[in-house]
Amino acid sequence: MTDASSPTTTERLTLSRPTERDLQELHELHSDPEVWKHLPSARHTTLAETRELVDRYVAGWEANGLDVWVARDAETNALIGIGGPSLRGGVAWNLYYRLVPAAWGRGYAQELIVAARAAAAALGPDLPVVAFLLEHNEGSRRAAERAGLTVVWRGHDAGNPDPDAVRLVFADRPLTDEELRVFLS
């Protein structure tokens, strides 16, 4: 990959920077209760919340040359989801993936993760790739495990409305205290 800002393709996906044209579909994804079963309080209830998220990803692209992509079916252009690596605190790539329910269990997360790890390695190979997720989010956990990431931290999810929520931090290598602190603070 020579230009991370150009669309990237996998076997079945076209991955591109989010734009205003994607906003409504991304809002439908982020407001879907099925998508947020593991963390209902994070479900978007307004288009403004989704716009804020997209603006954050666009800013990440502008600042770092890489961030989260919109993932579309390469043949039909249907939205599959959103995901990719976001630079966190300048010390690690945060691997994010959120797919439409119709795409679950079909291997799309792995395609997205492979592309994200390759792009992150091309741009910042010395930085770890991290997946920050809730323990009871089985799909995300399985995706991180299949990608070869391992649990480097497990503990209380500070700030979660569920006092029993457990957060897992997966990574492609051991994390320093500074790297871990970026995700836990």
C-alpha positions as a Markdown table, in Angstrom:
| # | Residue | x | y | z |
|---|---|---|---|---|
| 1 | Met | 0.0 | 0.0 | 0.0 |
| 2 | Thr | 1.6 | 3.2 | -1.1 |
| 3 | Asp | -1.1 | 5.7 | -0.3 |
| 4 | Ala | -3.2 | 4.9 | 2.7 |
| 5 | Ser | -5.7 | 7.7 | 1.8 |
| 6 | Ser | -6.7 | 5.9 | -1.5 |
| 7 | Pro | -9.4 | 3.3 | -1.3 |
| 8 | Thr | -8.1 | -0.1 | -0.3 |
| 9 | Thr | -9.5 | -3.4 | -1.5 |
| 10 | Thr | -9.6 | -6.8 | 0.0 |
| 11 | Glu | -11.1 | -9.9 | -1.5 |
| 12 | Arg | -14.7 | -8.7 | -1.0 |
| 13 | Leu | -14.4 | -5.2 | 0.4 |
| 14 | Thr | -13.7 | -1.7 | -0.7 |
| 15 | Leu | -12.3 | 0.4 | 2.2 |
| 16 | Ser | -12.4 | 4.2 | 1.9 |
| 17 | Arg | -12.2 | 7.3 | 4.1 |
| 18 | Pro | -15.6 | 8.3 | 5.5 |
| 19 | Thr | -17.3 | 11.2 | 3.8 |
| 20 | Glu | -20.5 | 13.2 | 4.3 |
| 21 | Arg | -22.1 | 10.8 | 1.7 |
| 22 | Asp | -21.7 | 8.0 | 4.2 |
| 23 | Leu | -23.2 | 9.8 | 7.2 |
| 24 | Gln | -26.8 | 8.5 | 7.0 |
| 25 | Glu | -25.8 | 4.8 | 6.5 |
| 26 | Leu | -23.2 | 5.1 | 9.3 |
| 27 | His | -25.9 | 6.6 | 11.6 |
| 28 | Glu | -28.2 | 3.7 | 10.8 |
| 29 | Leu | -25.4 | 1.3 | 11.8 |
| 30 | His | -24.5 | 3.2 | 15.0 |
| 31 | Ser | -28.1 | 3.6 | 16.1 |
| 32 | Asp | -29.1 | -0.1 | 15.5 |
| 33 | Pro | -29.9 | -1.6 | 19.0 |
| 34 | Glu | -28.7 | -5.0 | 17.7 |
| 35 | Val | -25.2 | -3.6 | 17.1 |
| 36 | Trp | -25.0 | -2.2 | 20.6 |
| 37 | Lys | -26.3 | -5.2 | 22.7 |
| 38 | His | -23.0 | -5.3 | 24.5 |
| 39 | Leu | -23.1 | -1.6 | 25.4 |
| 40 | Pro | -26.5 | -0.1 | 24.9 |
| 41 | Ser | -25.5 | 3.3 | 26.4 |
| 42 | Ala | -23.2 | 3.9 | 23.4 |
| 43 | Arg | -25.9 | 3.6 | 20.8 |
| 44 | His | -26.3 | 6.8 | 18.8 |
| 45 | Thr | -29.7 | 8.4 | 19.2 |
| 46 | Thr | -29.0 | 11.5 | 17.1 |
| 47 | Leu | -27.4 | 12.1 | 13.7 |
| 48 | Ala | -25.2 | 14.7 | 15.5 |
| 49 | Glu | -23.5 | 11.9 | 17.4 |
| 50 | Thr | -22.7 | 10.1 | 14.2 |
| 51 | Arg | -21.4 | 13.3 | 12.6 |
| 52 | Glu | -19.1 | 13.8 | 15.6 |
| 53 | Leu | -17.7 | 10.3 | 15.1 |
| 54 | Val | -17.2 | 10.7 | 11.4 |
| 55 | Asp | -15.6 | 14.1 | 12.0 |
| 56 | Arg | -13.2 | 12.5 | 14.4 |
| 57 | Tyr | -12.2 | 9.9 | 11.8 |
| 58 | Val | -11.8 | 12.5 | 9.1 |
| 59 | Ala | -9.5 | 14.5 | 11.5 |
| 60 | Gly | -7.5 | 11.3 | 12.1 |
| 61 | Trp | -7.0 | 10.8 | 8.4 |
| 62 | Glu | -5.9 | 14.4 | 8.0 |
| 63 | Ala | -3.5 | 14.3 | 11.0 |
| 64 | Asn | -2.1 | 10.8 | 10.6 |
| 65 | Gly | -2.7 | 9.7 | 7.0 |
| 66 | Leu | -4.7 | 6.7 | 8.2 |
| 67 | Asp | -7.8 | 6.1 | 10.3 |
| 68 | Val | -11.1 | 4.2 | 10.2 |
| 69 | Trp | -12.5 | 3.2 | 6.8 |
| 70 | Val | -16.0 | 2.7 | 5.5 |
| 71 | Ala | -16.3 | -0.9 | 4.4 |
| 72 | Arg | -18.5 | -1.6 | 1.4 |
| 73 | Asp | -19.2 | -4.8 | -0.5 |
| 74 | Ala | -16.9 | -4.6 | -3.6 |
| 75 | Glu | -19.6 | -5.9 | -5.9 |
| 76 | Thr | -22.8 | -4.2 | -4.6 |
| 77 | Asn | -21.4 | -1.2 | -2.8 |
| 78 | Ala | -23.7 | -2.1 | 0.2 |
| 79 | Leu | -22.4 | -0.9 | 3.6 |
| 80 | Ile | -20.8 | -3.8 | 5.4 |
| 81 | Gly | -19.5 | -1.6 | 8.3 |
| 82 | Ile | -16.8 | 0.6 | 9.5 |
| 83 | Gly | -13.4 | -0.1 | 10.9 |
| 84 | Gly | -9.6 | 0.3 | 10.8 |
| 85 | Pro | -6.8 | 1.6 | 12.8 |
| 86 | Ser | -6.9 | 4.9 | 14.7 |
| 87 | Leu | -3.8 | 6.4 | 16.2 |
| 88 | Arg | -4.3 | 6.8 | 20.0 |
| 89 | Gly | -2.1 | 9.1 | 21.9 |
| 90 | Gly | 0.6 | 8.8 | 19.3 |
| 91 | Val | 1.7 | 5.5 | 20.9 |
| 92 | Ala | -0.6 | 2.7 | 19.5 |
| 93 | Trp | -3.1 | 1.9 | 16.8 |
| 94 | Asn | -6.6 | 1.3 | 18.1 |
| 95 | Leu | -8.3 | -1.4 | 16.0 |
| 96 | Tyr | -12.0 | -0.6 | 15.5 |
| 97 | Tyr | -14.6 | -2.6 | 13.7 |
| 98 | Arg | -18.4 | -2.4 | 13.7 |
| 99 | Leu | -20.4 | -4.3 | 11.1 |
| 100 | Val | -24.0 | -4.4 | 10.1 |
| 101 | Pro | -25.7 | -7.5 | 11.6 |
| 102 | Ala | -26.3 | -9.1 | 8.2 |
| 103 | Ala | -22.5 | -9.2 | 7.8 |
| 104 | Trp | -21.7 | -10.9 | 11.1 |
| 105 | Gly | -20.1 | -14.4 | 11.0 |
| 106 | Arg | -19.1 | -14.1 | 7.3 |
| 107 | Gly | -15.4 | -13.3 | 7.7 |
| 108 | Tyr | -15.7 | -9.6 | 6.9 |
| 109 | Ala | -14.2 | -8.6 | 10.3 |
| 110 | Gln | -11.1 | -10.6 | 9.5 |
| 111 | Glu | -10.7 | -9.0 | 6.1 |
| 112 | Leu | -11.0 | -5.6 | 7.7 |
| 113 | Ile | -8.5 | -6.4 | 10.5 |
| 114 | Val | -5.9 | -7.8 | 8.0 |
| 115 | Ala | -6.1 | -4.6 | 5.9 |
| 116 | Ala | -6.0 | -2.5 | 9.1 |
| 117 | Arg | -2.9 | -4.2 | 10.5 |
| 118 | Ala | -1.1 | -4.0 | 7.1 |
| 119 | Ala | -1.9 | -0.3 | 6.8 |
| 120 | Ala | -0.8 | 0.4 | 10.4 |
| 121 | Ala | 2.4 | -1.6 | 9.9 |
| 122 | Ala | 3.2 | 0.3 | 6.7 |
| 123 | Leu | 2.7 | 3.7 | 8.3 |
| 124 | Gly | 3.9 | 3.1 | 11.9 |
| 125 | Pro | 5.4 | -0.4 | 12.2 |
| 126 | Asp | 6.9 | 0.3 | 15.7 |
| 127 | Leu | 3.5 | 1.0 | 17.2 |
| 128 | Pro | 1.4 | -1.8 | 18.6 |
| 129 | Val | -2.1 | -2.7 | 17.3 |
| 130 | Val | -4.6 | -2.8 | 20.1 |
| 131 | Ala | -8.2 | -4.0 | 20.3 |
| 132 | Phe | -10.1 | -2.5 | 23.3 |
| 133 | Leu | -13.4 | -4.3 | 23.9 |
| 134 | Leu | -15.8 | -5.6 | 26.5 |
| 135 | Glu | -15.4 | -9.1 | 27.6 |
| 136 | His | -19.0 | -10.1 | 26.9 |
| 137 | Asn | -18.8 | -8.9 | 23.3 |
| 138 | Glu | -18.2 | -12.4 | 21.9 |
| 139 | Gly | -18.0 | -11.4 | 18.3 |
| 140 | Ser | -15.4 | -8.7 | 18.8 |
| 141 | Arg | -13.4 | -10.9 | 21.2 |
| 142 | Arg | -13.4 | -13.8 | 18.7 |
| 143 | Ala | -12.4 | -11.5 | 15.9 |
| 144 | Ala | -9.4 | -10.2 | 17.9 |
| 145 | Glu | -8.4 | -13.7 | 18.9 |
| 146 | Arg | -8.6 | -14.9 | 15.2 |
| 147 | Ala | -6.5 | -12.0 | 14.2 |
| 148 | Gly | -3.7 | -13.3 | 16.5 |
| 149 | Leu | -4.0 | -10.6 | 19.1 |
| 150 | Thr | -3.7 | -11.7 | 22.8 |
| 151 | Val | -5.1 | -10.3 | 26.0 |
| 152 | Val | -2.6 | -8.0 | 27.7 |
| 153 | Trp | -5.0 | -6.5 | 30.3 |
| 154 | Arg | -8.3 | -7.4 | 31.9 |
| 155 | Gly | -10.1 | -5.3 | 34.4 |
| 156 | His | -13.0 | -3.1 | 35.4 |
| 157 | Asp | -14.4 | -0.9 | 32.7 |
| 158 | Ala | -14.1 | 2.5 | 34.3 |
| 159 | Gly | -17.0 | 4.8 | 33.3 |
| 160 | Asn | -19.2 | 2.0 | 32.1 |
| 161 | Pro | -22.8 | 2.3 | 33.4 |
| 162 | Asp | -22.7 | -1.4 | 34.1 |
| 163 | Pro | -20.7 | -1.7 | 37.3 |
| 164 | Asp | -19.9 | -5.4 | 36.5 |
| 165 | Ala | -18.5 | -4.7 | 33.0 |
| 166 | Val | -15.1 | -6.1 | 32.3 |
| 167 | Arg | -12.8 | -4.5 | 29.7 |
| 168 | Leu | -10.2 | -6.5 | 27.7 |
| 169 | Val | -7.2 | -5.0 | 26.0 |
| 170 | Phe | -5.8 | -7.2 | 23.2 |
| 171 | Ala | -2.6 | -6.4 | 21.4 |
| 172 | Asp | -0.2 | -7.7 | 18.9 |
| 173 | Arg | 2.7 | -7.4 | 21.4 |
| 174 | Pro | 3.2 | -6.6 | 25.1 |
| 175 | Leu | 2.3 | -3.0 | 25.9 |
| 176 | Thr | 4.3 | -0.5 | 28.0 |
| 177 | Asp | 2.6 | 1.2 | 30.9 |
| 178 | Glu | 2.4 | 4.4 | 28.8 |
| 179 | Glu | 0.7 | 2.5 | 25.9 |
| 180 | Leu | -1.7 | 0.8 | 28.2 |
| 181 | Arg | -2.5 | 4.1 | 30.0 |
| 182 | Val | -3.7 | 5.6 | 26.7 |
| 183 | Phe | -6.5 | 3.0 | 26.6 |
| 184 | Leu | -7.4 | 2.9 | 30.2 |
| 185 | Ser | -7.6 | 6.7 | 31.0 |
